Amino acid sequence: MELDKFILAVITTNPKKVPSGAAVFHCDSKEEMEKITTNLEAILDGIAHSLTDELYVIVKH
């Protein structure tokens, strides 16, 4: 099975803005959020997209 156009992870500093049903990583700072996003992007072989200053998603295109 191949995943196509799927949200692999959500990374945020504001847990109130995250829907359920996704792998969510809560960070204490913007710097921590950017570091985790970069690492997960490579590990999951996905593409990171910044939706707001507090929220990134990693998707598989």
C-alpha positions as CSV (number, residue, x, y, z in Angstrom):
1,M,0.0,0.0,0.0
2,E,1.3,3.4,-0.9
3,L,0.4,6.6,1.0
4,D,-0.4,9.5,-1.3
5,K,-1.6,13.0,-0.2
6,F,-1.6,12.1,3.5
7,I,-0.8,14.0,6.7
8,L,2.0,12.2,8.4
9,A,2.5,14.4,11.4
10,V,1.5,17.7,13.0
11,I,4.0,19.8,15.0
12,T,2.8,22.7,17.1
13,T,3.5,25.0,20.0
14,N,-0.3,25.5,20.5
15,P,-2.1,22.2,21.1
16,K,-5.5,23.9,20.9
17,K,-5.1,24.2,17.2
18,V,-4.5,20.5,16.4
19,P,-7.2,18.1,15.2
20,S,-7.4,14.6,16.6
21,G,-6.5,11.6,14.5
22,A,-2.9,12.7,13.6
23,A,0.5,12.1,15.1
24,V,1.0,15.3,17.1
25,F,4.2,16.7,18.5
26,H,3.8,19.4,21.1
27,C,6.8,21.8,21.4
28,D,7.7,24.4,24.0
29,S,9.3,26.9,21.6
30,K,9.4,27.9,18.0
31,E,13.0,26.8,17.8
32,E,12.2,23.3,19.1
33,M,9.2,23.1,16.7
34,E,11.5,23.9,13.7
35,K,14.1,21.3,14.8
36,I,11.6,18.5,15.3
37,T,9.9,19.5,12.0
38,T,13.2,19.2,10.1
39,N,14.0,15.9,11.6
40,L,10.6,14.4,11.1
41,E,10.5,15.6,7.5
42,A,13.7,13.6,6.8
43,I,12.6,10.5,8.8
44,L,9.1,10.3,7.3
45,D,10.3,11.2,3.8
46,G,7.6,13.9,3.6
47,I,7.3,17.6,3.0
48,A,6.9,20.1,5.8
49,H,4.4,23.0,5.3
50,S,4.1,25.9,7.8
51,L,0.4,26.7,8.2
52,T,0.9,29.3,10.9
53,D,3.7,30.5,13.2
54,E,2.5,27.8,15.6
55,L,1.7,24.9,13.3
56,Y,3.5,22.7,10.8
57,V,2.2,19.7,9.0
58,I,4.3,17.0,7.2
59,V,2.5,15.5,4.3
60,K,3.2,12.9,1.7
61,H,2.6,14.1,-1.9
